[in-house]
């Protein structure tokens, strides 16, 4: 017998309808009772191809998976929020780390938190707390939907009210009007009954709801292009106007371009500017510009030498793009107040930690050209020899062992440096292979980098200025190590592409449970390479070892763990490989990323 739709399910239906119309294509559901009204709606939406749905046990993992999904979209210059649906209580609080990262990094993220009715808040009712606006300092918007709104307003008026409020949250998350993308919360208060009566069937809930793109799990597209079409709400990466080009001054200018973590289109703009101006390019691994002509390897080391100091003393202009944050020498360069430091921004926020930015220029990804920037800022090309002087200085860096890869003296050793470099080279080699844009599963793997030592090793070692671009992303908003595996999973689910993650052992152990999956969930194409050096290696590169006794250093900073990374992965259902030499690792990395695997590299 067909039942009347309970008010709670009607509310869930209207929320999901608004998500679909607002451009959401992936929903991550952490199961619970108060969020149960969403289940029949999501099941129908997935069956109709309106949404991809992934059920994740842990809300913390779900939050970071949503961040990874948003980052994968940003990598291609799109703002596409992923929705995380949770039950009430501590389930919502577990999203907080991911919300903070999304806020700092400008990643669209939509939290849909199921809640009790207003009259139960503050009464001691089970799993009831003040969760609307729980993340307020980090949120772009908070919507608190009262219980029974569709029924109270009735029919079309109720649906319109819910749709309008949810759409505000979607637009806030994408930064459509503010150009300030980030997390937004829709708190949905639901009153029992939370399910239809026993023996009654629900009618079709989503008749007439359409999506521009038919979706399957992991974002694989069943029709049309392999890339999602822009959402009607405006998924363009920026709404700011392109600057008007102006003649460049007829003078030489010795400048430097610094590009940190950013979407690939912004990295591509940095590469074109370096080419047109003849300025050296200091590009972090997740900048999308590491491969570009003029990009320098070992630039941070150079800045710390007398030759580097001489070059920076002659530098007359610094141009900054993205979020550079990996090295202190670069931070010192950006803190100079004796030369103009100009910042190009594609959102309403920018990096200027020292407060030295002279000008901040908005750019539109995929629209603003190198000529636009040069004209708007009055930049001039460097003397012909300028970039070559930087390249020569890098080539002349001392051959002291501390400045060389760890495997230089013993090529057969499998060291952290050797393994990290092997992962980068494998990614670069895969990027050179032709790929079908309509078949994301056959594309080169995305590379997700742990925010501690892995990305810093590659900043020091990865080749620059040659080869194909490596599609690399990292959680550099707040640069935490938590949630990295979940971030990689989310990048796979949203893009449909295989993903390879490079992490240290502590980063891995911090988020190993994100490898787990329900028996009815599809196996992701995700490979996690674990550089297991028995603890937090980053602290050995800082000032603490010189002033801390070795036993104290090991216990309080390095914190080696007793867990067996490989055995843990096997217990969670992953295939485990344990290479013992560089040749074995290279062979593993040359294979396509298929299924869930962990490459455990003991060091």
Secondary structure as UniProt FT lines:
FT   HELIX           7..21
FT   TURN            22..23
FT   STRAND          26..29
FT   TURN            34..36
FT   HELIX           37..47
FT   TURN            48..49
FT   STRAND          52..55
FT   HELIX           59..75
FT   TURN            76..77
FT   STRAND          82..86
FT   HELIX           90..93
FT   TURN            94..95
FT   HELIX           96..105
FT   STRAND          109..115
FT   HELIX           118..120
FT   TURN            121..124
FT   TURN            126..127
FT   TURN            132..135
FT   HELIX           136..138
FT   STRAND          139..145
FT   TURN            147..148
FT   HELIX           149..153
FT   HELIX           155..174
FT   TURN            175..178
FT   STRAND          183..189
FT   TURN            198..199
FT   TURN            207..208
FT   HELIX           217..219
FT   TURN            232..234
FT   STRAND          255..259
FT   HELIX           264..277
FT   STRAND          280..283
FT   HELIX           285..287
FT   TURN            290..291
FT   TURN            293..294
FT   TURN            297..298
FT   HELIX           299..303
FT   HELIX           306..313
FT   STRAND          317..321
FT   HELIX           328..334
FT   STRAND          340..345
FT   TURN            353..354
FT   STRAND          357..362
FT   TURN            365..367
FT   HELIX           370..377
FT   TURN            384..385
FT   HELIX           386..395
FT   HELIX           401..403
FT   TURN            406..407
FT   TURN            411..412
FT   HELIX           416..431
FT   TURN            437..438
FT   HELIX           440..442
FT   STRAND          446..449
FT   TURN            451..452
FT   HELIX           453..461
FT   STRAND          472..473
FT   TURN            482..483
FT   HELIX           484..495
FT   STRAND          499..504
FT   HELIX           505..511
FT   HELIX           512..515
FT   TURN            519..520
FT   STRAND          526..532
FT   HELIX           537..541
FT   HELIX           544..547
FT   HELIX           550..553
FT   HELIX           554..558
FT   HELIX           565..571
FT   TURN            572..573
FT   STRAND          575..577
FT   HELIX           582..590
FT   STRAND          596..602
//
